């Protein structure tokens, strides 16, 4: 019989990165690609934001996942970020989808009944 106290480790195949440094390099590459696209995003989408607002939102979105340490999760987030960037650059998104990222900062939460009713919230 096998020993139940024996620790079993499972070897999993990485998605893209083989180590933390490579995953970190991919994240920084994606961040730089987003920052490079800011002027073009502002030119293509007529949104009421300036370059600094957009750069701050990009940084905020990257900082949301700052504590993630699993390389596979980091790789999956990088893949999703690359898909978002491609959708934005190719203009497959509309203005509303882009402004959705600013939803919390654009307008305060409604407090009275009529405002809540008009926004469709509880």
C-alpha positions in Angstrom: 0.0 0.0 0.0 1.1 3.5 -0.6 1.9 5.9 2.2 -1.0 8.5 2.6 1.4 11.1 4.0 3.4 11.1 0.8 3.2 14.4 -0.9 2.2 14.2 -4.5 3.2 16.9 -6.9 1.8 17.3 -10.3 3.8 18.6 -13.2 1.7 20.9 -15.4 2.5 22.2 -18.8 3.0 26.0 -19.0 0.9 28.0 -21.4 3.5 30.4 -22.7 6.2 31.2 -20.1 8.6 28.7 -18.6 9.6 30.8 -15.6 8.6 34.0 -13.7 11.1 36.2 -15.5 9.6 35.2 -18.9 6.0 35.8 -17.6 7.1 39.2 -16.2 8.7 40.1 -19.6 5.4 39.2 -21.4 3.4 41.4 -19.0 5.7 44.4 -19.5 5.6 43.9 -23.3 1.8 43.9 -23.2 1.7 47.0 -21.0 4.1 48.8 -23.4 1.9 47.8 -26.4 -1.2 49.2 -24.7 0.6 52.5 -23.9 1.9 52.8 -27.5 -1.6 52.4 -28.8 -3.1 55.2 -26.6 -2.8 58.0 -29.2 -4.3 55.8 -31.9 -7.2 54.7 -29.6 -8.0 58.4 -28.9 -7.8 59.1 -32.6 -10.0 56.2 -33.6 -12.6 56.4 -30.8 -14.2 59.7 -30.1 -14.2 59.3 -26.3 -14.3 62.1 -23.7 -10.9 61.2 -22.2 -7.4 62.4 -22.7 -4.1 60.4 -23.0 -3.4 60.7 -19.2 -6.8 59.3 -18.3 -6.4 56.4 -20.6 -2.9 55.6 -19.4 -4.0 55.8 -15.8 -6.9 53.3 -16.5 -4.5 50.9 -18.3 -2.2 51.0 -15.3 -5.1 50.5 -12.9 -6.2 47.4 -14.9 -2.7 46.0 -14.8 -2.4 46.7 -11.0 -5.6 44.8 -10.3 -3.7 41.6 -11.0 -0.4 42.6 -9.4 -0.6 39.9 -6.7 -1.0 37.0 -9.1 2.0 34.6 -8.8 0.9 31.5 -10.7 2.7 31.6 -14.1 -0.2 29.9 -15.9 -2.7 32.5 -14.6 -0.3 35.3 -15.6 -0.1 33.8 -19.1 -3.9 33.5 -19.4 -4.2 37.1 -18.3 -1.6 38.2 -20.9 -3.5 36.2 -23.6 -6.8 37.9 -22.6 -5.0 41.3 -22.6 -3.6 40.7 -26.1 -7.1 39.8 -27.3 -8.6 43.0 -25.8 -5.8 45.0 -27.4 -6.4 43.4 -30.8 -10.1 44.1 -30.6 -9.5 47.7 -29.7 -6.8 48.3 -32.4 -8.9 46.6 -35.1 -11.9 48.7 -34.1 -14.0 45.6 -33.4 -15.2 47.4 -30.2 -17.6 50.2 -30.1 -17.3 53.4 -28.1 -19.6 52.1 -25.4 -17.5 48.9 -24.8 -14.4 51.1 -24.4 -16.1 53.5 -22.0 -17.3 50.6 -19.9 -13.9 50.5 -18.3 -14.5 54.0 -17.0 -18.0 53.3 -15.7 -17.1 53.5 -12.0 -15.2 56.8 -12.5 -17.5 58.5 -15.0 -20.6 59.1 -12.9 -21.4 58.6 -9.2 -23.8 55.9 -8.0 -27.4 57.1 -7.9 -28.9 57.7 -4.5 -32.5 58.7 -5.0 -35.3 56.5 -6.4 -35.7 58.1 -9.8 -31.9 58.0 -10.6 -31.7 54.4 -9.6 -34.8 53.6 -11.7 -33.3 55.4 -14.8 -30.0 53.6 -14.4 -31.6 50.2 -13.9 -30.0 49.5 -10.5 -31.7 48.4 -7.3 
